[in-house]
Amino acid sequence: MTPIDKGNLVAQWAFDTRPVLLRFHLWLEDVEVERAQAEPVSAHTFTPRGIARCLAMTSAATALGTRLFGDYGGGAGRDKATVNQVKKSADAVSAYVMSEGLWHLTRTLPENHALMVCLGEGLMPKAGESPEMGANPMLGFGRVYARPELARTVDRRVRRLLNEPGHTFEQFYGWLQSRGITLWGAAVDTLENTSRFADGKPTGPMAVFHLFDSPLRLSRPYESYMGCLTVPARIAQAAEQASVLLDYRTPRKQVAEAIEAAYPGIRREHIHVWTLRGKSRVHRLGKLWDEWDRLGVHLVEDGWRAPSGLEVFTDSGTYAPTFLVGSWKDGAGATHVFLCDGYAATAEAMQAASLSDVLDVHSTMAMFSPSFELPCDAEARLMQLDPSAPDFAQRLAELAGGRQVEAGKVRTYAEAIEEAAASNMPRGKQVLQPDDFLPEKDWHVLASVGYMCDDPYTGASGVTQVADGVYRVTTRLATRKASSRITFTLRLMEPFETTRQIFSPLLVRFLSGVDHATRPVKISDSGRIRNELQTMIPQALEHDGERIRVRFERINEMVLSRDKQAKIRTVLEWYKAHHPVWFEWLEVV
């Protein structure tokens, strides 16, 4: 590329992504694009070029801001309570930066287009975590981004979907179509591998954003577990030719045989099966591990080197391994196959499964309960039971190996099934595919990933400082049959500590010592604080039309300490008293 061509490329990217660059006071010094195909991703995706590029820049800003200002490594060697607070602080930064980027980039959407978060990650405690560890800052269901008037219109309809008994997703989607409104749905995890981020691990943490050309079929916030099996599409085709239905329920012996049919001569030890590992997951995945072990395949362990040369990890991170699913030949010419099995949280499962057409893989899922106390094969059958059936407890006991299940747990499982139904999760099918989550069968997705640390599955580099105030940030855009790795060189336009404030939520600034009473107030403070409350403490919010009540008694002090709660209350009451018109929507209880 000639210097003139390079200059033109940087200038065009700077122009297309200016809403995000300006918001975070960043200067685009350089951009490097590596494509898997001749055309840019924007030539294949459903979004305009500017929106696709702004999403890439938003992912880059999220990765950069979180890595620099999210206290990376702040939990290393600390007690569990401290680690929990570090994770929540990092989640708050990542969710805030992502939300701000989305807010600014959607100012350039066509007038009848809006974006809504349909699946988020952070409500549910994971393996080994206590309940308060699941209440994380996040971008959750119903967050709408669009031009102001349209955003308010769609937001009112979303509240009706959430609060009006009997108002269904079908009615909501029909209303959108009748008004000529195009609503794009999103599945978001603003900080994947939060524990590794808090521990300062060199690989894993990333920001993941998947944008669909229609809303997902959910009608309320939902997070649980999903069984997932992702294999190269070639294996599914080989199984089909042998009249074998290959999905999550398929015995793994038949999966191995399909692999051998698809890749003749492959050795079993060259079949690499990635699952989550660890003692806390033995009761969930132990039977699955044993099934694969008996087949003589390689169950991927911590420290195994991927083709990138980097060591993989199995303690978390169910999304990124999907990018390695496929085959390759080693130095001796032997064929290797990599696949993913096990389970993931709902958002990660849907994100990974929606890569099916993007990466030429075949992915199927099965619905599990949020508690996930039974082995994975039993969980998949459990969520298909009828909780109102008179023999529900008996059938539950059969799934639990014949032992009696206490009444409290029976109620918990019944409520989990009812919650899935109320959320409009696709039930009635033992195996799910991405199509089941979308109202249109001809759907499209645009995946945008920002790498905070190195990624062993793709070889992408994490945030790297190249000079004082200058950083290289790698992102990935992927859509059906097209993907690009984009590396930005970004310069901070303000001193480091000033930039920290730019990337920090307003409420976090006040918690860190900024005096809210002497700081100049802008009308935008109203929208920012409303946004931050929904991100940081959604469990404390009660929506009543246009108004939001903040109920501090709903906040666990392990989630937000008493002194921080008191400080936020003081700030909100001050804003309400001194700027009642701008904060008419706010009610502090």
PyMOL commands that set and color helices and strands:
alter all, ss='L'
color gray80, all
select helices_A, chain A and resi 3-16+18-23+41-43+49-69+80-108+131-134+148-163+169-178+194-199+233-241+252-262+268-270+279-294+320-324+346-353+356-359+376-382+392-399+407-422+434-437+496-502+506-511+524-536+538-540+552-554+562-578
alter helices_A, ss='H'
color red, helices_A
select strands_A, chain A and resi 26-35+113-119+144-146+182-192+206-212+225-232+271-274+298-299+326-329+335-345+361-367+445-451+464-467+470-479+482-492+541-544+547-550+586-588
alter strands_A, ss='S'
color yellow, strands_A
deselect
rebuild
show_as cartoon
